[in-house]
Amino acid sequence: MSHLQLTEPNSGRNYPPNIFDNAFRLVHQVENSGGDDSLWAEILNQLLHAAPTMGGKEYIANQIISYNSRKGGLERLAAIYLNYVVLPLKFKEGIYEKLTVEGLGKRLHYHDPPTYTDIEKMMIKTLERDGHRCKATGAWDSAHVKTWSRERRINNTEYISYLRVYHIIPSFKDIGKVIDETEGMKKLTLRDLWIEYAAIDLMELAGDMYHHPRNRISLDAVAAADFDKGKLWFEAVEGEPNKYAVKFTRYAATPNTYTPRKEFTQFGEGGESILGPDSNFLALHASVSHAMMLDRWMDRDERLETLFKKYDLSDIVIQKSDDEDEDDDDDDDDDDDDDDDDDEDEEEEEEGEGKGEGEGGEAERPS
């Protein structure tokens, strides 16, 4: 049994070793028992290893010990994590670049500013030249990307073109085909990922992720009573109740650059959603996916089906968020509407910088 580091780097906070030792000892004992809770203990063991912060490891360890004292407690706890932590993987963007229209025009030897089609062709050509391949299928990334772009006025003088390249998740039924979300993306359930596609690491499926304001963890009232969002995902700020430190990437005001910063998210007890971290958020998905590669897991389809039916997990899907659909619809507006929207966006960003991000202020991102 590997021992965890018990001090979060640069935090100065120490964690009692007996919490982790007791939790690991418990899940290993239950796993090896072959009883009804062995599968749930195995899931929780994976989540405990993949918790994004030491505070999160401590929280999960305490929950494992606490829930084990209840009848069916580990099943209930595993269902909470699967339902509200593992499943909320949204459709993500894999590559993001922003280019000045004027600068790009000079690079491509255009006399007039290039169109979005020109930018899209250049991006695909760049992907092919650099040899980017989809880790899930081995296909060229340029064969299944979808670009989205929009001009935005900066300081009412300079136009910036934001080019977003979507990494399309491949179909499970035919690995040679890909699904374009503009043509009706298939809704992928966790069961699809586990049973039909377990050998693929979800971090590789999703590509290189970054923090996104729409990547939220939402809890219903029942789960919220059993699950402390802040303690799992973030490191608490000493002396500041309900305030947690969050690392994310915020786009700077200057073109073609972005600056990683450490911000603080604060949310009230009545809040239903908060921002989630990026790579750490996906680490939980990846760990469970890797665990499902084990043969002993693949033989337990009936027990997984029971969990899906009991907690309606099969109805929760991995798909692009509704908010992003609304944004895409907005992009079809005429230029005048875009200019109006951009002015409003700039005002919202200026207001948002002074707010806690869980209470209405979002990370500064191109809309």
Sequence and secondary structure as in RCSB ss.txt:
>XXXX:A:sequence
MSHLQLTEPNSGRNYPPNIFDNAFRLVHQVENSGGDDSLWAEILNQLLHAAPTMGGKEYIANQIISYNSRKGGLE
RLAAIYLNYVVLPLKFKEGIYEKLTVEGLGKRLHYHDPPTYTDIEKMMIKTLERDGHRCKATGAWDSAHVKTWSR
ERRINNTEYISYLRVYHIIPSFKDIGKVIDETEGMKKLTLRDLWIEYAAIDLMELAGDMYHHPRNRISLDAVAAA
DFDKGKLWFEAVEGEPNKYAVKFTRYAATPNTYTPRKEFTQFGEGGESILGPDSNFLALHASVSHAMMLDRWMDR
DERLETLFKKYDLSDIVIQKSDDEDEDDDDDDDDDDDDDDDDDEDEEEEEEGEGKGEGEGGEAERPS
>XXXX:A:secstr
      B TTT  B  HHHHHHHHHHHHHHHHHTSTTHHHHHHHHHHHHH SSHHHHHHHHHHHHHHTTSTTHHH
HHHHHHIIIIIS     EEEEEEEEHHHHHHHTT SS   HHHHHHHHHHHHHHHT B TTT  BGGGGEEEEEE
EEEETTTEEEEEEEEEE  B SS TT B  GGGT   EEHHIIIIISTTS HHHHH S    TT EEE  HHHHH
H  HHHHHSEE TT TTEEEEEEEE  SSTT  EEEEEEEE  TT  EEE  SHHHHHHHHHHHHHTTSHHHHT 
HHHHHHHHHHHTGGG EE   HHHHHHHHHTTS HHHHHHHHHHHHHHHHHHTTS GGGT       
